[in-house]
Amino acid sequence: MIAEVSKNVFLYASQNKALNKAAKKWGLKLGASQVVAGMTIESAVKQVEKLNRQGLVCTLDHLGEFVSSREEALEATDYNIRTLEAIAKTGVNSNLSVKMTQLGLDIDRNFCLQNMRKILAAAKKHNNFVRIDMEDYSHCQVTLDILRELRKTYDNVGTVIQAYLFRSEQDIKELEGISLRLVKGAYKESPEVAYQEKELVDENYFNIIKQHLLSGSYTAIASHDHVIIDRVKAFAKKHNIPTDQFEFQMLYGFRTDMQLELVKEGYKTRVYIPFGNDWFGYFMRRLAERPQNVSFALKGLFSK
């Protein structure tokens, strides 16, 4: 019960615009530097370089929420393009992840679509891949609609499917052949659209992983759950699914020993690296996911 209350508090905080605004002035406080790779492109690329040397590949995510003006969205679009250029210039092994609300989705759909096209054109130029992050349920359908529109021109784009949503199994069917990152889900959603019990989320998560793998589609399994990871390994071996058809993904700062162990075992492992000054919402959702993350963050805060 206490854990559930704690989760709700952090999820509420993640959506609070006043707290988010204040946090930009704090810098990476409250232990956030444990899970956010600095404030700038340069600081993030340095972390990618370190992880690449350990055999890990990455995806960079310039954090940003509550964008309410076209000017902010255009600035975010330009920043993402500059991130792609920095990846190409330094030669690091990293994709790019983007949130479409940061690119103006809540302002105007077509405006956001135009911004996405600019980013994908830059990614295509540098032979890179862009992952559209999935946000809360209210943005799910429009995200998939825009993905389908973009896929008519660009093949270097995929998205994320969240296992806690009832609709996910059908979405997986309709997205066969597209590279997907599969996650459990990190937003607070209504019982009308999402499973609330961990056991049901875990069951659906493994089901959609199997579904996408068996279709022959490239699958990114984003989880820190060793039980899920071990089940995926066993399933892939049983069904002769080649290791170049899937990868494991984990968040920057979490389960680093497991990341390196997977690399040693020959599995492609990608680290999701968030950076930038708009870190508060992301950090609160990480604290909400698991009670252990709170002590982890506090340890980082007081060890400085």
N, C-alpha and C positions, 0 to 999 in steps of 0.2 A: 504493500500500500504506500509506504514512504517512497519507494523507488518510483512508483507511478506519479505521485505528486511532484517529485523532483523532476521527472521527465517533462511533465506538463509546464512546470515553471520555466525550464530552459527553452522549451519550444515556444512558449509565449514571448520570452525575452528575444528569441531569434527573429520575431516578426514585429518587434517594437521599434518604430522609426526613431524615436527620441534616444533610446539607448544606443541604437546603431550609429546615430550622428555623434553622440558623445564619445563613443569608442574610437572614432577616427582621430580624436585628439589625444587619446591615451597612448597611442603606439601599441606595439604588441605586448600588452600587459596581460595579467591574469593567467599567465602560463601559455598564452596563444602562440608564442614563438616555438613551442614544442611541436606545433602542428601546422604552422603557416611559415612558408620559406622566405620571409622577408617582405619588404615593402615594394621592391623594384624588380624590373625585368632582370637586371644584372645579378641581383642577389639570388633570384630564382634559378637562373641559368647556372650559377656556381654550384647550387645544390644538385642540379641535373648532372653536371660534370662528375661530381663525387659519386653519385649513384650509378652512373654509366660505368665508371671504373670498377664498380663491384658487380657488374654484369646485369644490372637492372636497367630497364627502359622506363620512360616517364610520359606523363601528360601534364602540361601546365594549364592552370586555371587562374586567370586574373579575376579576383573576387569583386563582386559588385551587386548590390541589391537596391531596391526602392528607387530605380531610375525613373524620373518623372518629366524630363525634358528632352527634346530632340538633341540639344547641344550635348548633354551628358551621354546620350546613346551614341552620337557620332564620335565623341572622345573615346568611348569604350571600344568602338569599332576600330578606330585608328590604333588604339593601344594593343588590341589583339593582333592587328596586322604587323605592328612593330615587334610583337613577341614572336610571330612566325619568322620575321626577318632575322631576329637575334638567334633563333634556333638554327636557321640556315647558315648564318655567318659563322657561328661558333662550331657548327658541325655536331652538336649534341644530338642524342637520340631521344626525341620527345615529340609527341603529338600536341594538339591544342584542344582544350575543352572550353566550351562557352555556354553561358546562360542567356537565353533569348530575351528575358525581361531586361537584362542589362543592355540589350541592343535595341530596345524600344518596342518590345512586343505589346506592352500595356498602353503604349501611346498610339500606335497604328500598325496593323499587321503588315501592310505592304511596305511601310518604312523599315520595319524589322527585316523583312524578306530581302530588301535591297542591301541592307547592311550585312546580312548573312552571305549574300552573293559576293560582296567585296572581299569578305574574309576567305571564302572558299576559293575565289580566283587567286588570291595571294598564296593560299595553301597549295593549290594545284601547281602554281609557278615553282614552288619550292619542293614539290613532290612530297607533300605532307598530308596528314589526315586530321579532320576536325570532328570532335564528338560533341553533339548537342546534349547538354545535361538536361535531365527531366526535373521539373520543379513540382509544385503542388498540383493536386488533382485538377484545379480550375484551369491549368495550362496544358493539361495532358493532350487533349484532342487537337488543339491548335498547333502544338508542337509536332505531332505526327503528321498533320496536314501540311505544314510547312516543309517537313522532311521529305515528304513525297514530291512536293513541288521542286525542291532543290535537287532531288535525285534524278530528275528528268535531264539535268544538265551536268551535274557533278556526281561522280562515284566515290569521292573521297570524303564522304560524310556519313555518320551514323548517329545513333542516339542511345538512350538509356530506358530500360523497362524495369518498373518497380514491382516486386513480387507481392507486396501487400495489397495491391489493387485487384479487385475481382476481375477486371477486364483484361488482365495481363496475358492470360493464355490465348485469348482471341487475337490480341495485338501481335503476339509472337507469330501466330499463323500468318497474319497479313504482312508481316515484315520478314518473311523467309527470304534468305539470300542477302540480307543487309547485316553488316557488322553491328552487333549490339553489346552494350555493357549491361549486364544483369545484376541488379542490386535488390536488397530487401526493402528499402525505402526509409526515408528519414524525416518525413513531415507528419504532422498530426492530421489524420484524415477521418472523416465520418464513418461510422459503422455501416452506413448505407453504401459506401463505395470501397471499403477496405477491410481486410481481416484485422482484428484487434488482438488476437491471441498469438503469441510468439510461435507456438507449435504449428499453427495453421500457416503462418507466414513462411516458416522454414520448409514446410511440406510443399507449398506452392513454389517456393524458390527453387528447390531441387527439381520439381516437375518442369518448370519452364527452361531450366538449364538443359535437361535431357532433351526436351522438345526441340530447342534450337540446335543443339549439337547433332541430333539425329537427322535434321533437315540438311546437314552439310554446311550450315552457315557459320561464319566466324563468330566466336562467342568469347566475350570477356567476362570472367566470373569475378565480380568485385565483392570480396568477403574476407573478413579476418577470422572466420569460424573454421577451426581446424577440422571439425566434423564434416562440414560441407565440402571442404577442400579434399579431404581423404575420399569422400564418396565420389567426387568428380573424377579423381585419379582412377579409382577402381572402375567406374562406369566407362571411362574412355578406353581403358585397356580391354575391358570385356567386349566392347563393341568396335574395337580396332579403329578408334577415332585418332587420327594423327595429331601429334602435339603441336603442329603448326596451324591447326584449325582453332585453337583456343589459347587463352592466356589467363593468368591470375592477376588480379589488380588489388592493391591495398593503398590506404591513405598514407601520406607522408607523416612520419613520426609514430606510426603504429605497427606493432608486430615486426619490427625490423629483423629480428632473428629468423622468423619464419620466411620473410621475403628472401633472405640470403640462402636459406635451406632449400627453397623451391628452385632457385637458380642452380644450386649445386646438383639438384636432381634432374636438371635439364629442362625445366619448365620456364617458358617465357613469363616474366613477372614485371608488371608495370606499376609504377608508383604515381599516384595522383597527387600533384603538388600545387596547392593553392598559394597565392601570394597577393600582396597589395594591401592598401590601408583599409579596405572595406571588409574586414575580417570577422566582424562580430557575429553576424547571423550564422555563418559557417561554423564558427567555434561553438556557439550555443547548441547547434544541432548535433555536433560531435559529443558534447557533454550529455545531451539528452539520450543518446543512443544506448549508452552503457554506464551504469553507476561507477564502474572502474575508471572511466575517463576523467571523472572529477578529481580523484586522488592523483591521477597521472598529471593533470594540469597543475594542481596545487604543488606537487613535487617539483615541477619545472619552475613555478613561480618562486618558491622559497629556496631553490638551489642556486639562484643567481647571486 
